[in-house]
Amino acid sequence: MPVVLITGASSGIGRATAHEYARQGARLVLVSRSREALEVTAAECRELGSAAADVEPVDVADGEAVLALVDRVLKAHGRIDVCVHAAALIAFGEFLDVPAEVFDRVVTTNVLGTANVARAVLPGMRDLDHGTLVVVGSVLGRISVPQLVSYCTGKWAVRGLTRMLSQSVRDRPGVHVVGVSPGAVNTPVYEQAANVTGRAARPPAPVDPPEKVARAVLKAAGHRRGEVSVGIANPVMALGHELLPPVYDRIVGPLMGLLALTRVPMDPHPGNVLDPSPEGEEVQGPWSEAGLLGLDARRRARR
């Protein structure tokens, strides 16, 4: 059975990916900051058929902790067949409005967290000439959105790092680094994100379920493709950003205000950026079709 390490495994895409690998009987190592939520994920994975589901409450921003984690996994299992790096943080708000500690923490986790995971898992994969690192990025690594400045900054860097990591393992034909870039996904991240906009956030339509992204992750890992986009609107947004920047820059702010922010007022808060919020971690977010239109947002908004 394959040994699969998944970061961000307690919620959203990471948790959905754990479920998919569990159905294949994989030996799972589940990583996030939230032990409580990880234990729930592990129990779900065992019920779905995983050969093992180990819980590792580790913050990917802590490089030494990540190195120690991977060392434990290699000693226990001898190898890591697939590492799926899905851990990420989000903050809603324009640059001058987001507190520096929140901005820095988002960028640190998303960029240096990716580097820490790669630094830990790739040496062992290179030694064995075997293994795949899948980095979950975002369409926001290709476009810019002023209300998500810290997240976009990080994901642009993550996309570049993933590409260069892929180039760096070309001398090892059995080792691969691939990227998966989803668009809007119905996960709890919109409620858990830091938010200083004064309005509750929601996923902007069109929205994919996290299970769709998880299946794309497994397919990308199996086919070892360089980069995979998940989301019907992703190519359109990227093309508009690249070919019509004046038009894009004029409309992106108002569009995001209409599609990604509800009319429900919300006090500024750091969400799960500075500390985890295990009570809100699930596979899917609460957004029904009506919710995407803002009709049931008031029920869910954090006061």
C-alpha positions in Angstrom: 0.0 0.0 0.0 1.3 3.5 -0.8 2.5 5.8 2.0 0.8 9.2 1.6 1.6 12.3 3.7 -1.1 15.0 3.5 -0.7 18.5 5.0 -3.8 20.5 5.7 -5.6 17.2 6.2 -8.0 18.3 8.8 -10.2 20.4 6.5 -11.3 21.2 3.0 -9.2 19.9 0.1 -6.7 18.1 2.3 -9.4 16.2 4.2 -11.2 15.3 0.9 -7.9 14.0 -0.5 -7.3 11.9 2.6 -10.7 10.3 2.1 -9.9 9.5 -1.6 -6.6 7.9 -0.7 -8.3 6.0 2.2 -10.6 4.4 -0.2 -7.6 3.0 -2.0 -6.3 1.5 1.2 -3.3 3.9 1.5 -1.2 4.3 4.7 -1.9 7.9 5.6 0.1 10.4 7.6 -2.3 13.3 8.3 -0.8 16.7 9.2 -2.3 20.0 10.3 -2.2 22.3 13.4 -5.4 20.8 14.8 -5.0 17.5 16.6 -8.7 17.4 17.5 -9.8 17.7 13.9 -7.1 15.4 12.6 -8.3 12.6 15.0 -11.8 13.0 13.4 -10.3 12.8 9.9 -8.2 9.8 10.9 -11.3 7.9 12.1 -13.1 8.7 8.9 -10.2 7.4 6.9 -10.0 4.2 8.8 -13.7 3.6 8.2 -13.2 4.2 4.5 -10.5 1.5 4.3 -7.1 3.1 4.9 -4.4 0.6 6.0 -3.3 3.1 8.6 -4.0 6.8 9.5 -1.4 8.4 11.7 -2.0 11.9 13.2 0.7 14.5 13.2 -0.2 17.9 14.6 2.6 20.0 13.0 2.6 23.6 11.8 4.2 23.6 8.3 5.6 27.1 9.0 8.0 25.4 11.6 10.8 24.0 9.4 12.4 22.0 12.2 9.1 20.4 13.1 8.5 19.4 9.5 11.9 17.8 9.2 11.4 15.9 12.4 8.0 14.7 11.1 9.3 13.4 7.8 12.2 11.7 9.7 9.6 9.9 11.8 7.6 8.8 8.8 10.7 7.5 7.0 11.8 5.5 10.0 8.3 4.0 10.4 7.5 3.3 6.7 10.8 3.5 4.8 9.5 5.9 2.2 6.9 8.5 1.2 5.2 7.6 -2.1 3.1 10.7 -2.3 3.2 14.0 -0.3 0.2 16.2 -0.9 0.8 19.7 0.4 -2.6 21.4 0.9 -2.0 23.5 4.0 -2.7 27.2 3.5 -4.1 30.3 5.2 -6.3 33.1 3.8 -7.0 36.7 4.8 -9.6 39.0 3.2 -8.7 42.6 3.0 -6.7 45.1 1.1 -3.0 45.5 1.8 -3.1 48.6 4.1 -6.1 47.2 6.0 -4.7 43.7 6.9 -2.7 43.8 10.1 1.0 43.1 9.5 1.1 40.0 11.7 -1.8 38.5 9.7 -0.3 39.4 6.3 3.1 38.0 7.4 1.6 34.8 8.8 -0.4 34.1 5.7 2.7 34.6 3.4 4.9 32.6 5.8 2.7 29.6 6.0 1.8 29.5 2.3 5.3 30.2 0.9 7.8 29.0 3.5 5.5 26.2 4.5 5.7 24.9 1.0 9.5 25.2 1.0 9.7 23.5 4.4 7.7 20.5 3.1 9.7 20.3 -0.1 12.9 20.6 1.8 11.9 17.7 4.1 10.4 15.2 1.6 12.5 15.6 -1.6 15.8 14.4 -0.2 14.4 11.0 0.7 12.5 10.8 -2.6 15.7 11.6 -4.5 17.7 9.0 -2.6 15.2 6.3 -3.5 14.5 7.8 -7.0 10.8 7.4 -6.1 8.0 9.7 -5.0 5.7 12.5 -6.0 5.2 15.9 -4.3 1.8 17.4 -5.1 1.5 21.1 -4.2 -2.1 22.5 -4.1 -1.9 26.0 -5.4 -4.6 28.3 -6.7 -5.8 30.1 -9.7 -4.9 33.2 -7.6 -1.3 32.2 -8.3 -2.0 33.5 -11.9 -4.2 36.5 -11.2 -4.4 39.4 -8.7 -7.3 40.3 -6.4 -6.9 43.3 -4.2 -9.1 41.9 -1.4 -6.9 38.8 -1.2 -3.5 40.5 -1.4 -1.6 38.3 1.1 -3.1 35.1 -0.3 -2.3 36.1 -3.9 1.2 37.1 -3.0 1.8 33.7 -1.4 0.2 31.7 -4.2 2.2 33.5 -6.9 5.3 32.5 -5.1 4.1 29.0 -4.5 3.4 28.5 -8.2 6.9 29.7 -9.1 8.5 27.5 -6.4 6.6 24.5 -7.6 7.7 25.0 -11.2 11.4 25.3 -10.1 11.1 22.3 -7.8 9.8 20.3 -10.8 12.9 21.4 -12.8 15.2 20.5 -10.0 14.2 16.8 -9.9 14.6 16.2 -13.7 17.7 14.2 -13.0 15.7 11.7 -11.0 13.2 10.1 -13.4 11.3 8.5 -10.5 10.7 11.7 -8.6 8.0 14.3 -9.6 6.7 17.6 -8.4 3.3 18.6 -9.7 1.0 21.5 -9.0 -2.8 21.5 -8.8 -4.5 24.9 -9.1 -8.2 25.1 -8.2 -10.5 28.0 -8.5 -13.2 28.7 -5.9 -14.0 25.6 -3.8 -16.7 25.1 -1.3 -14.6 24.6 1.8 -14.8 26.1 5.3 -11.9 28.4 4.5 -14.2 31.4 3.8 -15.5 31.4 7.3 -12.2 30.5 8.8 -10.2 33.1 7.0 -9.1 36.4 8.6 -11.4 39.1 7.4 -11.0 42.9 7.8 -13.4 43.9 4.9 -16.4 44.4 7.2 -18.4 41.9 5.2 -18.7 38.1 5.5 -16.9 36.2 2.7 -18.2 33.4 0.5 -16.8 31.4 -2.5 -17.3 33.3 -5.7 -19.2 31.3 -8.4 -18.6 29.1 -10.2 -17.7 26.9 -7.2 -16.4 23.3 -7.2 -16.7 20.8 -4.4 -13.5 19.8 -2.6 -14.0 16.2 -3.7 -13.5 17.3 -7.3 -10.2 18.9 -6.5 -9.2 15.8 -4.4 -9.8 13.5 -7.4 -7.7 15.9 -9.5 -4.9 15.6 -7.0 -4.9 11.8 -7.1 -5.0 11.9 -10.9 -2.1 14.4 -11.1 0.0 12.3 -8.7 -0.7 9.1 -10.7 0.0 10.7 -14.1 2.8 12.9 -12.8 1.6 15.9 -14.8 3.4 19.2 -14.3 0.4 21.4 -13.6 -3.3 20.9 -13.5 -6.0 23.5 -13.3 -9.4 22.7 -11.7 -12.2 25.2 -12.4 -14.1 26.0 -15.5 -13.5 29.8 -15.1 -9.8 29.6 -14.4 -8.6 29.9 -18.1 -10.9 32.9 -18.7 -9.7 34.7 -15.6 -6.0 34.0 -16.4 -6.4 35.1 -20.0 -8.2 38.3 -19.0 -5.5 39.1 -16.4 -2.7 38.6 -19.0 -4.2 40.1 -22.2 -6.4 42.9 -20.9 -4.8 44.2 -17.7 -6.4 47.6 -17.8 -9.9 46.1 -18.1 -9.1 43.4 -15.6 -7.8 45.9 -13.0 -10.8 48.1 -13.4 -13.4 45.4 -12.9 -11.7 42.9 -10.5 -12.4 44.9 -7.3 -16.1 45.5 -7.9 -16.6 41.9 -9.1 -15.0 40.4 -6.0 -17.0 42.8 -3.9 -20.2 41.4 -5.6 -19.2 37.7 -5.8 -16.9 37.0 -2.9 -18.3 39.3 -0.2 -21.8 39.2 1.2 -23.9 42.1 2.5 -23.8 40.7 6.0 -21.7 42.9 8.3 -18.8 41.4 10.1 -16.4 42.7 12.7 -12.6 42.4 11.8 -11.1 39.2 13.1 -8.0 37.1 12.5 -9.9 33.9 11.8 -7.6 30.8 12.0 -4.5 32.6 10.8 -2.8 33.1 14.1 -4.4 30.1 15.8 -6.2 27.0 14.5 -10.0 26.7 14.8 -10.7 23.0 14.9 -14.4 23.4 15.6 -14.9 24.8 12.1 -12.9 22.2 10.2 -14.9 20.1 7.8 -14.6 18.8 4.2 -17.2 21.1 2.7 -18.3 24.6 3.6 -21.9 25.4 4.4 -22.6 27.2 1.1 -25.7 25.9 -0.6 -26.7 27.2 -4.0 -28.9 29.8 -2.3 -25.9 30.7 -0.1 -23.8 31.4 -3.1 -26.4 34.0 -4.0 -26.1 35.5 -0.5 -29.6 34.4 0.5 -28.6 32.5 3.6 -25.3 34.2 4.5 -26.7 35.9 7.6 -27.2 32.5 9.3 -23.5 31.7 8.9 -21.8 35.0 9.3 -19.4 35.4 12.3 -20.4 38.3 14.4 
